[in-house]
Amino acid sequence: MKICPSHCSSAHFVFFLFSLVLYLSCTSDATRKYFPKRHRVYLNEFAVEIPPDRDANEVARNHGFMNLGQVGNLEGWYIFKDHRIRKRSLETEHRDTPKLKRLKRDVIMVERLRVLKRVKRDPVSITNNEPSPNDPSWDEMWYMHCGNNRSQSCPSSMRIEEAWIAGFHGEGVVVTILDDGLETTHPDLIRNYDRFASIDINDRDTDPTPRYDPSNENKHGTRCAGVVAAVLDNHICIVGVAHGASIGGVRMLDGEVTDRVEAHSLNFAQDRIDIYSASWGPDDDGETVEGSPGPLAKAAFKSGAKYGRGGNGSIFVWASGNGGHNKDSCSCDGYINSIYTIGISRRSVSERGNRPWYLEGCASTLATTYSSGEINEGKVITTDLHRRCTHEHTGTSASAPMAAGIIALMLQANMALTWRDVQHVIVRTTKSQGLHGHDWVVNGAGFNVSHVFGFGLLDAAALTHVAGRWKRVPEQHECITIPQRLALEIVPREVTEVTMDTRACHRKTSEVLYLEHVVLRITLSHPRRGSLKIFLVSPSGTVSNILQRRDYDRSSGGFNDWEFMTTHHWGENPMGVWLLSLTHREPRRGMLRKWQLLFYGTQTHPQP
């Protein structure tokens, strides 16, 4: 059991709590203004990319640094430490020293690590063959079998039971929860626990057991794990979606989160772990735009896609966010904007098929699963700390592990699926029936898609059936258009439009004729970023709502090479004229300075 701090006596701990409360109660607004919320805190550690012909220890020694070692399995990436600068310093003190400048000239890339704010995605408070598990909460698990229980009002089922009946329970698949820890001795998890898929990155040991405190702060990971892989028929709590799968935990949120911590988590045991589930991200406060993965995390995603699962690619499932009450948009979350992640449950659908009050919408979400909605609707039941069971797991934090469990059933049906195959099968098998949203459209390739629910609700029976006969999609092509540099004024209360006529790398080795992901890379200045609305229209006429208005975002920072990703043009031909449209209510003008499109997809039909 981990108690914080581990070396303190109970008397010291009580004194610490008293001092903290006293400090917070006495801190005035005048004092807080000297420590603004957005101040960045930097460490004395650096992520360094070393040329392949150089020795990392020698490079570090030559420039006066200590080499702390390679970052997980990321080839060429190391962490250097400089003992001559303070471990934690504010943004105003973050300057390049002469020796740091010399180091930068001698390596490929250097980036100083800073402490990142990462938030667990819980909403803010305001036939005879059918399985009949003996787990005590089974009858209350409306999201697992509402289609078979006529006393429930659920309008659409994920058909998990049908997948079980067909023989898919997740056997042979390993799912790991990236979070604040995992209670490895929980009686509803211990039989499926995989210690080789687990690690404590915060305390640098192999035990992911959470740190216990009086408020049960670190319950999140254990709750997510139960949704995935709680044991079947043991007369305890619940049954997991993939109760035959192995479950691991990476403890990485209960401490300083840096690019190194995130990369190590994403890259950990990629030869063993099939699915990584993350129910956290940047602050869902409606103003934050700093969630883009750092260079190490980006390298970890690429490494996972290339080397994970024996070369088939790691599956990264990500919760979309709960900032709907703050009018937030998951478009400003760099993790959901990654082509390597499966954005889930921003389209969390409630028991009655309604859009939950906390839900964020964006063009990068791929699909949805059930979660809680209104206060009087059912919640998700799962495992909890201290060997308990809870009926209070809510938000997209419940939806992402639910999706991870369903994907585990899918992988059992066909372990040869690549990370892109998984996304293709999801797009083709999800369903929109029973999901109430005003923005459902049919794109140029015939797929129903919504900014609220992605391509629809995951269907476990359809996923496993199609996966079993799926043929691997052709090689991914990346077509990068030439950046359009301009100085185009964004006029108040008018629509500012600019077009790009592209051949989509026609007759080149990178030609794309069948789209998967489209990335808009954009640079613009604006006096109030949150008043902007951005749309992207494809040659087929499909409209992606790239950025919705965010009333709490008062920043004048604009966007600097920010990448927005959309899945709404899946299957379309990108060749032709693309339209970028911007509008805002701010009386002052903005300026569009650069925009560029990146097309990801195939040259030949993915399933001829």
C-alpha positions as CSV (number, residue, x, y, z in Angstrom):
1,M,0.0,0.0,0.0
2,K,1.3,3.4,-1.0
3,I,0.8,6.3,1.4
4,C,1.8,9.9,0.5
5,P,4.3,10.9,1.5
6,S,5.7,7.5,2.1
7,H,8.2,8.7,4.8
8,C,5.8,10.8,6.8
9,S,4.3,9.9,10.2
10,S,0.6,10.4,10.7
11,A,1.3,13.5,12.8
12,H,3.4,15.0,10.1
13,F,0.6,14.2,7.6
14,V,-2.1,15.9,9.7
15,F,0.2,18.9,10.1
16,F,0.7,19.1,6.4
17,L,-3.0,19.0,5.7
18,F,-3.7,21.7,8.3
19,S,-0.9,23.9,6.8
20,L,-2.3,23.4,3.3
21,V,-5.8,24.4,4.3
22,L,-4.5,27.4,6.2
23,Y,-2.4,28.5,3.2
24,L,-5.3,28.2,0.7
25,S,-7.7,30.1,3.0
26,C,-5.2,32.9,3.4
27,T,-4.2,33.2,-0.2
28,S,-5.7,36.4,-1.7
29,D,-6.4,37.2,-5.3
30,A,-3.6,39.8,-5.0
31,T,-1.2,37.0,-4.2
32,R,-2.5,34.6,-6.9
33,K,-1.9,37.1,-9.7
34,Y,1.8,36.6,-9.2
35,F,1.4,32.9,-10.0
36,P,-1.0,32.8,-12.9
37,K,-2.8,29.6,-13.8
38,R,-1.0,29.3,-17.2
39,H,2.6,29.7,-15.9
40,R,4.7,26.9,-17.2
41,V,7.0,25.0,-14.9
42,Y,10.2,23.6,-16.4
43,L,12.4,20.8,-15.1
44,N,16.2,20.5,-15.4
45,E,15.7,17.5,-17.7
46,F,15.8,17.6,-21.5
47,A,14.5,15.3,-24.2
48,V,17.4,14.8,-26.7
49,E,17.3,13.1,-30.0
50,I,20.8,11.7,-30.8
51,P,22.1,11.0,-34.3
52,P,22.4,7.3,-35.0
53,D,26.2,7.4,-35.3
54,R,26.8,9.1,-31.9
55,D,27.1,7.7,-28.4
56,A,24.6,9.3,-26.0
57,N,26.9,9.0,-23.0
58,E,29.7,10.7,-24.9
59,V,27.4,13.5,-26.1
60,A,26.1,14.2,-22.6
61,R,29.6,14.1,-21.1
62,N,31.0,16.5,-23.7
63,H,28.4,19.1,-23.0
64,G,28.2,18.8,-19.2
65,F,25.0,16.8,-18.9
66,M,24.1,13.5,-17.2
67,N,22.5,10.9,-19.4
68,L,19.5,9.4,-17.6
69,G,19.0,6.8,-20.3
70,Q,16.9,6.0,-23.3
71,V,13.2,6.8,-23.2
72,G,11.5,3.4,-23.2
73,N,12.0,1.7,-26.6
74,L,12.3,4.9,-28.5
75,E,15.4,4.6,-30.6
76,G,17.6,7.7,-30.5
77,W,15.7,9.5,-27.7
78,Y,17.4,10.1,-24.3
79,I,16.8,12.2,-21.2
80,F,19.7,14.5,-20.2
81,K,19.9,16.2,-16.9
82,D,21.7,19.5,-15.9
83,H,22.4,19.7,-12.2
84,R,23.5,23.3,-12.5
85,I,20.0,24.6,-13.1
86,R,17.1,24.4,-10.7
87,K,14.9,21.4,-10.9
88,R,11.7,23.5,-11.2
89,S,11.7,27.0,-12.8
90,L,9.0,29.3,-14.2
91,E,8.5,30.1,-17.8
92,T,10.1,33.5,-17.3
93,E,13.4,31.8,-16.3
94,H,13.4,29.4,-19.2
95,R,16.3,30.6,-21.4
96,D,18.8,28.8,-23.5
97,T,22.2,28.7,-21.7
98,P,25.4,28.7,-23.8
99,K,26.0,25.0,-23.2
100,L,22.4,24.2,-24.2
101,K,22.9,26.1,-27.4
102,R,26.1,24.1,-28.1
103,L,24.2,20.9,-27.4
104,K,21.5,21.8,-29.9
105,R,24.1,22.3,-32.6
106,D,25.5,18.7,-31.9
107,V,22.2,16.7,-31.9
108,I,19.0,16.4,-33.9
109,M,16.6,17.9,-31.4
110,V,16.5,19.2,-27.8
111,E,13.4,20.1,-25.8
112,R,13.3,21.0,-22.1
113,L,10.7,19.0,-20.2
114,R,7.9,20.9,-18.5
115,V,5.2,19.8,-16.1
116,L,2.0,19.1,-18.0
117,K,-1.5,19.4,-16.6
118,R,-3.5,16.3,-17.3
119,V,-7.0,15.8,-16.1
120,K,-8.9,12.6,-15.5
121,R,-12.1,12.7,-17.6
122,D,-14.8,12.4,-15.0
123,P,-17.6,15.0,-15.5
124,V,-17.8,17.9,-13.2
125,S,-20.6,17.6,-10.6
126,I,-23.5,20.0,-11.3
127,T,-32.8,-16.7,-25.5
128,N,-31.8,-19.7,-23.3
129,N,-28.3,-19.2,-24.8
130,E,-28.1,-15.7,-23.5
131,P,-25.5,-15.3,-20.7
132,S,-26.8,-14.7,-17.2
133,P,-23.8,-13.9,-15.1
134,N,-24.0,-14.3,-11.3
135,D,-22.1,-11.1,-10.7
136,P,-24.5,-9.2,-8.3
137,S,-24.7,-5.9,-10.3
138,W,-25.4,-7.6,-13.7
139,D,-29.1,-6.7,-13.7
140,E,-28.2,-3.0,-13.4
141,M,-25.7,-3.0,-16.2
142,W,-28.1,-1.5,-18.8
143,Y,-25.3,-0.6,-21.2
144,M,-24.2,-4.2,-21.5
145,H,-27.5,-6.0,-22.2
146,C,-30.3,-3.4,-22.5
147,G,-31.2,-4.8,-25.9
148,N,-32.2,-8.1,-24.2
149,N,-33.9,-6.6,-21.2
150,R,-37.3,-5.1,-22.2
151,S,-37.7,-3.3,-18.9
152,Q,-35.0,-0.9,-20.0
153,S,-35.6,2.0,-22.4
154,C,-32.2,1.9,-24.1
155,P,-32.8,2.7,-27.8
156,S,-29.8,0.9,-29.2
157,S,-27.5,-1.9,-28.1
158,M,-23.8,-2.4,-28.4
159,R,-24.6,-6.2,-28.8
160,I,-21.8,-7.3,-26.4
161,E,-23.7,-10.3,-25.3
162,E,-24.1,-11.5,-28.9
163,A,-20.3,-11.3,-29.3
164,W,-19.9,-13.4,-26.2
165,I,-22.3,-16.0,-27.5
166,A,-20.2,-16.2,-30.7
167,G,-17.3,-17.1,-28.5
168,F,-15.5,-13.8,-28.1
169,H,-14.5,-12.8,-24.6
170,G,-11.1,-11.2,-25.1
171,E,-8.9,-14.2,-24.5
172,G,-5.3,-13.7,-25.7
173,V,-5.7,-9.9,-25.7
174,V,-3.8,-7.6,-23.3
175,V,-5.3,-4.2,-22.4
176,T,-3.5,-1.7,-20.2
177,I,-5.0,1.4,-18.4
178,L,-2.8,4.5,-18.5
179,D,-3.9,6.3,-15.3
180,D,-3.3,6.8,-11.6
181,G,-2.7,3.2,-10.7
182,L,-4.5,-0.2,-10.5
183,E,-5.6,-2.0,-7.4
184,T,-3.9,-5.3,-8.4
185,T,-5.4,-7.3,-5.5
186,H,-9.0,-6.4,-6.2
187,P,-11.0,-9.6,-6.1
188,D,-12.8,-8.8,-9.4
189,L,-9.6,-8.0,-11.2
190,I,-6.8,-10.2,-9.7
191,R,-7.6,-13.3,-11.9
192,N,-7.1,-11.2,-15.1
193,Y,-4.2,-9.0,-13.8
194,D,-1.0,-9.1,-16.0
195,R,2.0,-7.9,-14.1
196,F,4.1,-7.9,-17.2
197,A,1.8,-5.3,-18.7
198,S,2.1,-3.0,-15.7
199,I,4.5,-0.5,-14.3
200,D,4.7,2.4,-11.9
201,I,6.4,5.3,-13.8
202,N,5.7,7.8,-11.0
203,D,7.7,5.9,-8.4
204,R,9.9,4.0,-10.9
205,D,9.0,0.5,-9.8
206,T,7.0,-2.4,-11.2
207,D,3.9,-2.2,-8.9
208,P,1.1,0.0,-10.3
209,T,-0.9,-0.1,-7.0
210,P,-2.4,3.4,-6.4
211,R,-1.4,5.7,-3.6
212,Y,-4.1,5.6,-1.1
213,D,-5.3,8.7,0.7
214,P,-8.4,9.7,2.7
215,S,-10.2,11.2,-0.3
216,N,-9.6,8.1,-2.6
217,E,-8.2,10.5,-5.2
218,N,-6.5,7.7,-7.2
219,K,-9.5,5.6,-7.9
220,H,-9.7,6.4,-11.6
221,G,-7.5,3.7,-13.1
222,T,-9.1,0.9,-11.0
223,R,-12.5,2.0,-12.1
224,C,-11.5,2.0,-15.8
225,A,-9.9,-1.4,-15.5
226,G,-13.1,-3.0,-14.2
227,V,-15.1,-1.8,-17.1
228,V,-12.7,-3.7,-19.4
229,A,-11.8,-6.9,-17.6
230,A,-13.7,-7.6,-14.4
231,V,-14.0,-11.3,-13.9
232,L,-17.1,-13.2,-15.0
233,D,-19.2,-15.4,-12.7
234,N,-17.3,-14.9,-9.4
235,H,-20.3,-13.5,-7.4
236,I,-18.4,-10.2,-7.1
237,C,-19.4,-6.7,-8.4
238,I,-19.6,-6.8,-12.2
239,V,-18.5,-8.5,-15.4
240,G,-16.1,-6.7,-17.8
241,V,-16.8,-6.2,-21.5
242,A,-13.7,-8.3,-22.3
243,H,-13.7,-10.5,-19.1
244,G,-11.4,-13.0,-20.8
245,A,-8.7,-10.4,-21.6
246,S,-5.6,-9.7,-19.5
247,I,-5.5,-6.3,-17.7
248,G,-2.5,-4.2,-16.8
249,G,-2.0,-0.7,-15.3
250,V,0.5,2.0,-15.8
251,R,0.7,4.4,-12.9
252,M,1.7,7.7,-14.5
253,L,-0.8,10.5,-13.5
254,D,0.0,10.6,-9.8
255,G,3.0,12.9,-10.0
256,E,4.7,15.3,-12.3
257,V,3.5,14.5,-15.9
258,T,6.0,15.4,-18.5
259,D,6.6,14.5,-22.1
260,R,9.0,11.7,-20.9
261,V,6.3,10.3,-18.6
262,E,3.7,10.2,-21.3
263,A,6.1,8.7,-23.9
264,H,7.2,6.0,-21.5
265,S,3.6,5.1,-20.8
266,L,2.6,5.0,-24.5
267,N,5.7,3.0,-25.4
268,F,5.8,0.6,-22.4
269,A,5.8,-3.2,-23.2
270,Q,4.6,-2.6,-26.8
271,D,5.6,-6.1,-27.6
272,R,3.1,-7.4,-25.1
273,I,0.3,-4.9,-24.7
274,D,-2.3,-4.8,-27.5
275,I,-4.5,-1.9,-26.4
276,Y,-3.7,1.2,-24.4
277,S,-6.7,3.0,-22.8
278,A,-6.4,6.6,-21.7
279,S,-9.2,8.5,-20.0
280,W,-7.4,11.8,-19.4
281,G,-6.0,14.7,-21.3
282,P,-5.6,18.5,-21.2
283,D,-7.9,20.6,-19.0
284,D,-11.5,20.6,-20.3
285,D,-11.9,24.3,-19.2
286,G,-12.9,25.7,-22.5
287,E,-9.7,27.8,-22.9
288,T,-6.7,25.4,-22.9
289,V,-5.0,24.8,-26.3
290,E,-1.8,23.2,-25.2
291,G,-2.6,19.5,-25.4
292,S,-0.5,18.7,-28.4
293,P,1.8,15.7,-27.6
294,G,5.4,16.6,-27.2
295,P,8.2,15.2,-29.4
296,L,8.7,12.2,-27.2
297,A,5.0,11.3,-27.1
298,K,4.7,11.8,-30.9
299,A,7.6,9.5,-31.4
300,A,6.0,7.0,-29.0
301,F,2.8,7.0,-31.1
302,K,4.7,6.4,-34.3
303,S,6.8,3.7,-32.7
304,G,3.7,2.0,-31.4
305,A,2.1,2.1,-34.9
306,K,5.2,0.7,-36.5
307,Y,6.5,-1.8,-34.0
308,G,3.7,-2.5,-31.6
309,R,1.8,-5.9,-31.6
310,G,4.5,-7.5,-33.7
311,G,4.4,-4.8,-36.4
312,N,0.6,-4.7,-36.6
313,G,0.5,-1.5,-34.5
314,S,-0.6,-0.7,-31.0
315,I,-4.2,0.4,-30.5
316,F,-4.5,3.7,-28.6
317,V,-8.1,4.4,-27.3
318,W,-8.6,7.9,-26.0
319,A,-11.5,9.6,-24.1
320,S,-12.6,12.7,-25.8
321,G,-13.4,14.9,-22.8
322,N,-16.1,16.3,-20.5
323,G,-15.8,20.0,-21.2
324,G,-19.3,20.5,-22.7
325,H,-20.4,22.5,-19.7
326,N,-17.5,24.9,-20.5
327,K,-18.3,24.9,-24.2
328,D,-15.0,23.2,-24.8
329,S,-14.1,21.4,-28.1
330,C,-12.0,18.3,-28.4
331,S,-10.5,19.9,-31.5
332,C,-8.2,21.6,-29.1
333,D,-6.9,18.3,-27.7
334,G,-3.8,17.2,-29.5
335,Y,-4.3,13.6,-28.4
336,I,-7.7,13.2,-30.0
337,N,-6.3,15.0,-33.1
338,S,-3.7,12.3,-33.6
339,I,-4.3,9.9,-36.4
340,Y,-3.0,7.1,-34.2
341,T,-5.7,7.4,-31.5
342,I,-9.2,6.2,-31.6
343,G,-11.2,9.1,-30.1
344,I,-14.1,7.7,-28.1
345,S,-17.0,8.9,-26.1
346,R,-16.9,12.5,-26.7
347,R,-19.9,11.1,-28.2
348,S,-20.7,9.3,-25.0
349,V,-24.4,8.5,-25.3
350,S,-26.6,8.3,-22.3
351,E,-29.1,5.6,-21.4
352,R,-31.8,7.3,-23.4
353,G,-29.7,8.0,-26.4
354,N,-29.3,11.7,-25.6
355,R,-26.1,13.8,-25.8
356,P,-24.8,14.1,-22.2
357,W,-24.5,17.6,-20.8
358,Y,-20.7,17.3,-20.4
359,L,-20.0,16.0,-23.9
360,E,-17.5,17.8,-26.2
361,G,-17.9,17.6,-30.0
362,C,-15.3,17.6,-32.7
363,A,-14.5,16.2,-36.2
364,S,-11.8,13.9,-34.9
365,T,-13.9,11.5,-32.9
366,L,-14.3,8.1,-34.4
367,A,-17.1,6.4,-32.5
368,T,-19.1,6.3,-29.2
369,T,-20.1,4.0,-26.5
370,Y,-22.6,4.3,-23.6
371,S,-22.0,6.4,-20.5
372,S,-24.1,8.3,-18.1
373,G,-26.1,11.4,-19.1
374,E,-28.6,13.2,-16.9
375,I,-28.5,12.9,-13.2
376,N,-31.6,10.6,-13.1
377,E,-30.2,8.2,-15.7
378,G,-28.2,5.1,-15.0
379,K,-24.5,5.2,-14.4
380,V,-21.7,2.8,-15.2
381,I,-21.0,0.2,-12.4
382,T,-17.4,-0.9,-11.9
383,T,-14.6,-1.9,-9.5
384,D,-13.4,0.6,-6.9
385,L,-10.6,1.1,-4.4
386,H,-10.4,-1.0,-1.3
387,R,-11.9,-4.1,-3.0
388,R,-15.2,-2.4,-3.4
389,C,-17.8,-1.8,-6.2
390,T,-19.1,1.6,-7.3
391,H,-22.3,2.7,-9.1
392,E,-20.8,6.2,-9.8
393,H,-18.4,5.8,-12.7
394,T,-19.4,8.4,-15.2
395,G,-18.3,10.5,-18.2
396,T,-16.0,9.7,-21.0
397,S,-13.8,8.0,-18.5
398,A,-16.3,5.1,-18.6
399,S,-16.7,5.2,-22.4
400,A,-13.0,4.8,-23.4
401,P,-12.4,1.6,-21.4
402,M,-15.7,0.3,-22.7
403,A,-14.5,0.8,-26.2
404,A,-11.1,-0.8,-25.3
405,G,-13.0,-3.9,-24.1
406,I,-15.1,-4.1,-27.3
407,I,-11.9,-3.7,-29.4
408,A,-10.4,-6.6,-27.4
409,L,-13.3,-8.8,-28.5
410,M,-12.6,-7.7,-32.1
411,L,-8.8,-8.5,-31.9
412,Q,-9.6,-11.9,-30.5
413,A,-11.6,-12.5,-33.8
414,N,-8.6,-11.5,-35.8
415,M,-5.2,-10.8,-34.1
416,A,-3.7,-9.9,-37.5
417,L,-5.6,-6.6,-37.8
418,T,-3.4,-3.6,-38.0
419,W,-4.1,-0.4,-36.2
420,R,-5.6,1.1,-39.4
421,D,-7.7,-2.1,-40.0
422,V,-9.3,-1.6,-36.6
423,Q,-10.3,2.0,-37.5
424,H,-11.6,0.9,-40.9
425,V,-13.8,-1.9,-39.3
426,I,-15.1,0.6,-36.7
427,V,-16.1,3.1,-39.5
428,R,-18.0,0.3,-41.4
429,T,-19.8,-1.3,-38.5
430,T,-20.9,1.5,-36.1
431,K,-24.6,2.5,-36.1
432,S,-26.4,5.8,-35.8
433,Q,-29.9,4.5,-34.9
434,G,-31.1,5.8,-31.6
435,L,-28.4,8.5,-31.3
436,H,-30.1,11.8,-31.1
437,G,-28.1,14.5,-32.8
438,H,-28.9,17.3,-35.3
439,D,-25.7,17.2,-37.3
440,W,-25.8,13.6,-38.9
441,V,-24.7,13.8,-42.5
442,V,-23.8,11.3,-45.2
443,N,-20.3,12.0,-46.5
444,G,-19.0,11.6,-50.1
445,A,-18.2,8.0,-49.5
446,G,-21.7,7.1,-48.1
447,F,-20.8,7.0,-44.4
448,N,-23.1,8.5,-41.7
449,V,-21.0,10.7,-39.5
450,S,-21.6,13.2,-36.7
451,H,-19.5,15.7,-34.8
452,V,-21.2,14.5,-31.6
453,F,-21.1,10.7,-32.1
454,G,-18.4,10.1,-34.8
455,F,-19.5,7.3,-37.1
456,G,-21.9,6.0,-34.4
457,L,-22.3,3.5,-31.6
458,L,-19.8,0.6,-31.4
459,D,-21.5,-2.8,-32.3
460,A,-19.5,-5.6,-30.8
461,A,-21.3,-8.4,-32.7
462,A,-20.7,-6.6,-36.0
463,L,-17.1,-5.7,-35.2
464,T,-16.2,-9.3,-34.4
465,H,-18.0,-10.7,-37.4
466,V,-16.5,-8.3,-39.9
467,A,-13.0,-8.5,-38.3
468,G,-13.0,-12.3,-38.7
469,R,-13.1,-12.0,-42.5
470,W,-11.3,-8.7,-42.9
471,K,-8.5,-8.3,-45.5
472,R,-5.6,-6.1,-44.5
473,V,-5.9,-2.6,-46.0
474,P,-3.2,-1.4,-48.4
475,E,-0.2,0.6,-47.3
476,Q,-0.9,4.0,-45.8
477,H,0.1,6.9,-48.0
478,E,0.8,10.4,-46.7
479,C,0.3,13.3,-49.2
480,I,1.5,16.6,-47.9
481,T,0.3,19.7,-49.8
482,I,2.4,22.8,-50.3
483,P,1.7,25.3,-47.5
484,Q,-0.3,28.4,-48.6
485,R,1.4,31.4,-47.0
486,L,-0.7,34.5,-47.0
487,A,-1.8,37.5,-45.0
488,L,-5.6,37.3,-45.2
489,E,-7.6,39.4,-42.9
490,I,-10.3,37.6,-40.9
491,V,-13.0,40.3,-41.0
492,P,-15.5,40.6,-38.1
493,R,-19.0,39.2,-38.6
494,E,-18.2,38.1,-42.1
495,V,-17.2,34.8,-43.6
496,T,-13.5,34.7,-44.7
497,E,-12.9,32.0,-47.3
498,V,-9.8,30.6,-49.1
499,T,-9.5,27.6,-51.4
500,M,-6.9,25.0,-52.3
501,D,-7.1,23.1,-55.5
502,T,-5.1,19.9,-55.0
503,R,-4.2,16.9,-57.2
504,A,-3.6,14.8,-54.0
505,C,-0.1,13.8,-55.1
506,H,-1.5,12.3,-58.3
507,R,0.9,9.9,-60.1
508,K,3.3,10.1,-57.2
509,T,4.2,7.3,-54.8
510,S,2.3,9.2,-52.1
511,E,-0.9,9.5,-54.0
512,V,-4.1,9.3,-52.0
513,L,-7.4,8.4,-53.7
514,Y,-9.3,7.0,-50.7
515,L,-9.1,9.1,-47.5
516,E,-8.8,8.0,-43.9
517,H,-7.6,11.1,-42.0
518,V,-7.3,14.7,-43.1
519,V,-5.1,17.1,-41.0
520,L,-5.4,20.8,-41.3
521,R,-2.2,22.6,-40.2
522,I,-2.9,26.2,-39.6
523,T,-1.2,29.4,-38.4
524,L,-3.2,32.5,-37.6
525,S,-3.3,35.4,-35.2
526,H,-6.4,36.6,-33.5
527,P,-7.3,39.0,-30.6
528,R,-9.7,36.5,-29.0
529,R,-9.1,33.0,-30.2
530,G,-12.3,31.6,-28.6
531,S,-14.6,33.6,-30.9
532,L,-13.3,31.8,-34.0
533,K,-15.3,29.2,-35.9
534,I,-13.4,27.2,-38.6
535,F,-14.9,24.9,-41.2
536,L,-13.3,22.7,-43.9
537,V,-15.3,21.6,-46.9
538,S,-14.1,18.8,-49.1
539,P,-14.5,18.5,-52.9
540,S,-17.4,16.1,-52.2
541,G,-19.1,18.8,-50.2
542,T,-18.7,17.3,-46.8
543,V,-18.3,19.9,-44.1
544,S,-16.0,19.4,-41.1
545,N,-16.6,21.7,-38.2
546,I,-12.9,22.0,-37.4
547,L,-13.4,24.5,-34.5
548,Q,-16.5,25.6,-32.7
549,R,-16.8,28.8,-30.7
550,R,-15.2,28.6,-27.2
551,D,-16.6,31.4,-25.1
552,Y,-14.1,31.0,-22.2
553,D,-11.0,31.1,-24.5
554,R,-10.0,34.7,-24.3
555,S,-6.4,34.1,-25.5
556,S,-4.8,36.3,-28.1
557,G,-2.3,33.6,-28.9
558,G,-4.0,32.3,-32.0
559,F,-2.7,29.1,-33.5
560,N,0.9,28.4,-34.5
561,D,1.2,25.3,-36.8
562,W,-1.6,23.7,-34.8
563,E,-2.9,20.5,-36.3
564,F,-6.6,19.8,-36.5
565,M,-7.7,16.3,-37.6
566,T,-10.9,15.2,-39.1
567,T,-12.3,11.7,-39.9
568,H,-15.4,13.1,-41.6
569,H,-14.0,12.6,-45.1
570,W,-13.3,8.9,-44.6
571,G,-13.4,7.1,-48.0
572,E,-13.7,10.3,-50.1
573,N,-11.4,11.2,-53.0
574,P,-9.4,14.3,-51.9
575,M,-8.7,15.5,-55.4
576,G,-10.2,18.8,-56.2
577,V,-11.0,22.1,-54.5
578,W,-11.0,22.3,-50.7
579,L,-12.6,25.3,-48.9
580,L,-11.4,26.8,-45.6
581,S,-14.0,29.0,-44.0
582,L,-13.4,31.2,-40.9
583,T,-15.8,33.5,-39.0
584,H,-15.8,35.3,-35.7
585,R,-17.8,37.9,-33.6
586,E,-14.8,39.8,-32.2
587,P,-14.9,43.5,-33.4
588,R,-11.1,43.4,-34.0
589,R,-9.6,41.6,-37.0
590,G,-7.6,38.4,-37.1
591,M,-5.0,37.3,-39.7
592,L,-4.7,33.9,-41.5
593,R,-1.0,33.5,-42.2
594,K,-0.6,29.9,-43.3
595,W,-2.6,26.7,-43.9
596,Q,-1.8,23.3,-45.2
597,L,-3.6,20.0,-45.7
598,L,-2.1,16.5,-45.0
599,F,-4.0,13.6,-46.5
600,Y,-3.7,10.1,-45.1
601,G,-5.2,7.1,-46.9
602,T,-4.6,4.6,-49.7
603,Q,-4.1,4.7,-53.5
604,T,-6.3,1.7,-54.0
605,H,-9.6,0.8,-52.5
606,P,-9.2,-0.5,-49.0
607,Q,-11.6,-3.4,-49.5
608,P,-12.0,-4.2,-53.2
